[in-house]
Amino acid sequence: MNHMTWVIIAAAVATYLTRVGGHLVLSQFQTIHPRVEAALNAVPAAVLATLVAPSLLSAGPRELAALVISGAVALRGGLMSMFIAGAAVLVILRNFT
C-alpha cells in the first residue's frame, strides 16, 4: 500500500476513535449540564462557519453565487439539497460561463 492509503486509514481510525471516545465520556454522566449541551449544540454551526468563512473571504463571483444559492436552499431544504444545489451552481458557473 502506498503512503496515501495509510494516511486515509489513519484519518479514518482517528475520526472513529474521537467519535467513540466522546460518546463513551458523555455516557458516564446521567445528566449533562445545560451549558455543556449548549456548547455541543453550537459545534456544527462553528464548524460550518470555519469551512465557509475562508471561501467567502476569498471567493470570486461564481463562488459567491453558489454560497448564496446554498444559503437560500438551506432555508427550505435539508443538508443534502443544500450541498447539491451549491455544487451544481458552482459546476455550471465554472464550466459554462
C-alpha positions, -999 to +999 in steps of 0.1 A: +000+000+000+012+035-008+016+063+017-017+080+009-036+048+017-020+048+052-029+084+057-065+077+048-067+047+071-051+067+100-075+096+095-105+072+095-093+055+127-087+088+144-121+101+134-137+069+147-119+069+180-127+106+185-164+099+180-165+068+201-144+085+228-168+114+230-198+091+233-181+070+260-172+100+280-207+115+278-223+082+285-207+082+320-230+111+331-266+107+339-274+143+331-255+168+310-252+204+323-272+228+301-240+248+293-222+217+281-253+208+260-255+243+245-218+242+237-222+208+220-252+221+200-231+250+188-203+228+173-220+221+139-225+258+133-190+267+143-176+240+120-197+252+092-186+288+098-149+278+097-155+260+064-175+287+047-157+319+060-124+314+041-143+306+009-165+337+015-135+360+020-115+347-010-144+339-033-150+352-068-184+360-081-191+323-091-183+310-056-204+338-040-233+329-062-230+292-052-229+303-015-260+325-019-279+297-036-268+272-010-280+295+018-314+300+001-318+263-004-308+257+032-337+278+044-362+255+027-345+221+022-321+198+040-284+195+041-282+172+011-303+195-011-282+225+000-250+207-009-263+195-043-277+230-052-244+247-043-223+222-061-244+223-092-244+261-094-206+261-089-200+234-115-223+252-140-208+286-135-172+274-136-177+253-167-202+272-188-195+309-181 
